[in-house]
Amino acid sequence: MDTYREPARDIPVIARADVVVAGSGPAGVSAAIAAAREGASVVLVEQMGNVGGIATEGLMSHWTGETKGGFYEELLKRSADTDSTENRHIINPERLKTVLLEMLEEAGVRLMLYTFACGPVMEGNCIRGIIVENKSGRGVIYGKIVIDASGDGDIAARAGVPFSLGRESDNRMQPATIMFKVAGVDVDRGVFPGFFEDHLEIPAGDIQQVGRENLPFPAGHVLLYRTTLPGVVTCNMTNCIGIDGTKAEDLTKATIVCRKQMDSIVEFLRKFVPGFEECYLISSASLVGVRETRHFEGEYALGQEDIVSARVFPDWVVTKAHFNFDVHNMTGDGLDETGVQKEFSQPQGYTIPYGCFVPKKVDNLYLAGRNISGTHMAHSNYRVMPICANMGQAVGIAAAICAASGCLPRALDVRAVQKRLEETGVSV
């Protein structure tokens, strides 16, 4: 490979803070707000032009999964278009963008949009900040504590935290998607399969089988969700398999593959699905929906059995988390043979222990979001946004305590975090 030696240069220190957060998805936003509310100075870095990640730029249809208590409840209350308990989980991304900005501003978080977190600033095995780059140039942001909420864990990986990719047996990762919306739908006649296991009957037969037979591979499943807007429906139907979301070339491939599927999907909906005869594409996500990449090694790795048994850990920091094993097929459309959605039989919520957020080998760093320490199967459950939002709250509080006391995250007495969580409405 040809190389070019870039001249060494001094780069400016553009900010200093108690807590620096990389990534502004639900985990990153909640971490930043929680830390700031504890009195910490906080800088939040985001490469896109809006905060919210998949919930906004990714055009996600709804808050999938649930928790009870904590930041997620506050977020729902402030961002929902309706007071209806049944429909408040539907996301209006334009409203959510503004609500999140308001919450960050109220908390006193310094926000840096259009800014890419390039790498860590290290001193031995301690992270001291991050290097960022944007249109203003390249710079350093020093922080007493750094939270990697980037989804893929780019900062943690470059800092030297050990990790594995995807499924343990073969490193395959769940497929990627670009969400999009269609308008012109007669929702009163519409059909809305919300799970791979929804085998609804349409005139041509089982909707999932009709999709598999008429949509371009690897698309094939039919997932359709109501929105808060009249006649508008969100489609979770594009599909790109065999990609590594930590590689720019694979993200480019996913964008091309998924976007080329959209016209065929709209034609399919018009031809086969009641209520969609006059539908048309109106918007699509600016962010590819990457479900799975790095699983980092932490002080504890959450496993499938921890979820199935609804285990309550002594060092819990996330509680009452509930979802299913949402493993998308890694060789085609639909649900992987290991996945369980509607038939998931564990009705109780589980907890996530503090150790899952504390990475091995690197100090002064927290993980938050889908990059925490856990197995492939456990990840398919905890990766959803409501659970990630409450992860961020826990980590934000912990980071503020560490920054104020000078304590290393792996040495922190978790009871201090639990006490503050309980005071904010989180309980086991």
Summary of the structure (lengths in Angstrom):
residues: 428
radius of gyration: 21.2
end to end distance: 53.9
largest distance: 66.9
contacts: 1578
relative contact order: 0.19
helix: 30%
strand: 24%
